[in-house]
């Protein structure tokens, strides 16, 4: 191996961040260090937990259209942010996603299975009767990430 003492890992993070849209780079720096995060998305699956196909479709639908190389670059960068889902120590992550977004996504990309495979424990569907949507096993201690 190169025995670079972790320098290449730091550089890879910088390369990944440079692939993100310019307006989002500062947020990505903050996101990488987060202890906890709560996100409410009434229309789309949050970027941090999007499948590759879903992320690609979001970027491909940009208006004005993006070049295919830019779509590839943004998709790769979005997926690289998912390192946050497995880092140690784990961040406490919670996502409230509207039922409509999950229905559209699950038809195309089976997103609920993907969320589970990434270890995201609770998905609360809304804005219908939210209290009826919360699984009985979903409490503060178990919500967000599974051990």
C-alpha positions as CSV (number, residue, x, y, z in Angstrom):
1,X,0.0,0.0,0.0
2,X,1.0,3.6,-0.3
3,X,1.2,4.3,3.5
4,X,0.0,7.9,3.0
5,X,-1.3,8.1,6.6
6,X,-4.9,9.0,5.8
7,X,-3.9,11.9,3.5
8,X,-5.6,10.2,0.5
9,X,-8.8,9.7,2.4
10,X,-9.0,13.5,3.1
11,X,-8.2,14.2,-0.5
12,X,-10.9,11.9,-1.7
13,X,-13.4,13.8,0.5
14,X,-12.3,17.0,-1.2
15,X,-12.7,15.4,-4.6
16,X,-16.2,14.1,-3.8
17,X,-17.2,17.5,-2.4
18,X,-16.0,19.3,-5.6
19,X,-18.4,17.2,-7.6
20,X,-21.4,18.6,-5.7
21,X,-23.2,21.7,-7.0
22,X,-21.4,24.8,-5.9
23,X,-24.3,26.1,-3.8
24,X,-24.3,22.8,-1.8
25,X,-20.6,22.4,-0.9
26,X,-20.7,24.3,2.4
27,X,-23.7,22.4,3.6
28,X,-21.9,19.1,2.7
29,X,-19.0,20.1,5.0
30,X,-21.4,20.7,7.9
31,X,-23.4,17.5,7.1
32,X,-20.2,15.4,7.3
33,X,-19.7,16.4,10.9
34,X,-23.4,16.2,12.0
35,X,-24.3,14.6,15.3
36,X,-28.0,14.5,14.5
37,X,-30.3,15.5,11.7
38,X,-34.0,15.8,11.2
39,X,-35.3,16.4,7.7
40,X,-38.9,16.9,6.5
41,X,-39.5,16.3,2.8
42,X,-43.1,16.6,1.5
43,X,-42.3,16.1,-2.2
44,X,-39.0,14.2,-2.7
45,X,-36.9,11.5,-1.1
46,X,-34.1,13.3,0.9
47,X,-30.9,13.4,-1.1
48,X,-28.9,11.6,1.6
49,X,-31.0,8.5,1.3
50,X,-31.8,8.5,-2.4
51,X,-31.0,5.4,-4.6
52,X,-28.7,5.9,-7.5
53,X,-31.6,5.7,-10.0
54,X,-33.7,8.3,-8.1
55,X,-30.8,10.7,-7.8
56,X,-30.0,10.4,-11.5
57,X,-33.6,11.0,-12.4
58,X,-33.7,14.2,-10.2
59,X,-30.6,15.6,-11.9
60,X,-31.7,14.5,-15.4
61,X,-34.9,16.4,-14.9
62,X,-33.1,19.6,-14.2
63,X,-34.3,22.7,-16.1
64,X,-32.3,23.8,-18.1
65,X,-31.1,20.3,-18.9
66,X,-27.7,19.3,-17.5
67,X,-25.0,17.6,-19.7
68,X,-24.8,13.8,-19.1
69,X,-21.3,14.2,-17.6
70,X,-22.7,16.7,-15.0
71,X,-25.6,14.4,-14.2
72,X,-23.1,11.6,-13.6
73,X,-20.9,13.8,-11.5
74,X,-23.7,15.1,-9.3
75,X,-25.1,11.6,-8.9
76,X,-21.8,10.2,-7.8
77,X,-21.3,13.0,-5.4
78,X,-24.7,12.6,-3.9
79,X,-24.1,8.9,-3.3
80,X,-20.7,9.6,-1.8
81,X,-22.5,11.6,0.9
82,X,-24.0,8.3,2.1
83,X,-20.8,7.6,4.0
84,X,-22.6,9.5,6.8
85,X,-25.0,6.5,7.1
86,X,-22.2,4.1,8.2
87,X,-19.6,6.3,9.9
88,X,-18.5,5.8,13.4
89,X,-19.8,7.3,15.6
90,X,-23.2,7.0,14.0
91,X,-25.2,10.2,13.4
92,X,-28.8,10.2,14.7
93,X,-30.7,10.6,11.5
94,X,-34.5,11.0,11.2
95,X,-36.4,11.6,7.9
96,X,-40.1,12.5,7.7
97,X,-41.2,11.7,4.1
98,X,-44.6,12.4,2.7
99,X,-46.5,9.2,1.7
100,X,-46.8,10.5,-1.9
101,X,-43.0,10.7,-2.3
102,X,-42.6,7.2,-1.0
103,X,-45.4,5.8,-3.3
104,X,-43.8,7.4,-6.4
105,X,-40.3,6.3,-5.4
106,X,-41.3,2.7,-4.4
107,X,-42.8,2.1,-7.8
108,X,-39.7,3.1,-9.6
109,X,-36.8,2.2,-7.3
110,X,-38.1,0.1,-4.3
111,X,-36.9,2.9,-2.0
112,X,-38.3,1.5,1.3
113,X,-36.1,-1.6,0.9
114,X,-33.1,0.6,0.1
115,X,-33.7,2.7,3.2
116,X,-33.8,-0.5,5.3
117,X,-30.7,-1.8,3.7
118,X,-28.9,1.4,4.7
119,X,-30.0,1.0,8.3
120,X,-32.5,3.8,8.4
121,X,-34.9,2.5,11.0
122,X,-38.1,4.6,11.1
123,X,-39.9,6.0,8.2
124,X,-42.9,8.2,9.2
125,X,-45.4,8.8,6.5
126,X,-47.4,12.0,6.5
127,X,-49.1,14.5,6.2
128,X,-52.2,12.2,6.7
129,X,-52.8,11.2,10.3
130,X,-49.2,11.1,11.3
131,X,-50.0,9.6,14.8
132,X,-51.5,6.6,13.1
133,X,-48.5,6.2,10.8
134,X,-45.8,5.8,13.5
135,X,-45.0,2.1,14.1
136,X,-45.5,1.1,17.7
137,X,-41.9,0.0,17.8
138,X,-40.7,3.4,16.7
139,X,-39.7,5.4,19.8
140,X,-36.9,7.9,20.5
141,X,-34.5,5.1,21.4
142,X,-35.0,3.1,18.2
143,X,-35.8,5.8,15.6
144,X,-33.3,6.9,13.0
145,X,-30.6,4.1,12.9
146,X,-30.6,0.5,13.9
147,X,-27.7,-0.8,15.9
